[in-house]
Amino acid sequence: MIGHVLLVAAGGALGSALRYVVAVVALAWLGPSFPWGTLAVNLVGSFLIGLVQQAATEALVIGEDARLFLTAGVMGGLTTYSAFSYESVRLFETGATWQAWLNVVVTTAACLTVCLLGLATGRALFAPR
C-alpha cells in the first residue's frame, strides 16, 4: 500500500511539473487569449489515460505499478480531466449511456458552477476594503 502511494505521489509530482511547463510554453508561444496550455494537457492526458488503461487492463502489457504511476500519478498531476474522460467513455462502452451523459453534464455544469462560487467567495473574503 505505501509503495503504491509513493508511486502515485512521484507520478503526480512529475505530472504537475509537466502541466506547469506546458502552460508556460503555451503562454509564450500562443499568448494569453485562450487557455491553450490547459487544453493541451487535457487532450494529451485524456488520450494517454485511455492508452495506458487499455495497455494495462486489457492488453496486459503494462503492470499494475506502472499503471498506477502513469494514470493516478502522472495523468492525475497533469490533468484530472483524463480520469473524467476515461470514466465517461467506459460508462458509454459498457452500455451505461444514461449514467455517462449524467456524468458529463453534471460534472461539467457543477464544476463550472462551484468554480464561479469559489471565485465569488474569494472576492468577497479577500477584496480590498
C-alpha positions, 0 to 999 in steps of 0.5 A: 500500500505505501509503495503504491502511494509513493508511486502515485505521489512521484507520478503526480509530482512529475505530472504537475511539473509537466502541466506547469511547463506546458502552460508556460510554453503555451503562454509564450508561444500562443499568448494569453487569449485562450487557455491553450496550455490547459487544453493541451494537457487535457487532450494529451492526458485524456488520450494517454489515460485511455492508452495506458488503461487499455495497455494495462487492463486489457492488453496486459502489457503494462503492470499494475505499478506502472499503471498506477504511476502513469494514470493516478500519478502522472495523468492525475498531476497533469490533468484530472480531466483524463480520469473524467474522460476515461470514466465517461467513455467506459460508462458509454462502452459498457452500455451505461449511456444514461449514467455517462451523459449524467456524468458529463453534464453534471460534472461539467455544469457543477464544476463550472458552477462551484468554480464561479462560487469559489471565485465569488467567495474569494472576492468577497473574503479577500477584496480590498476594503 
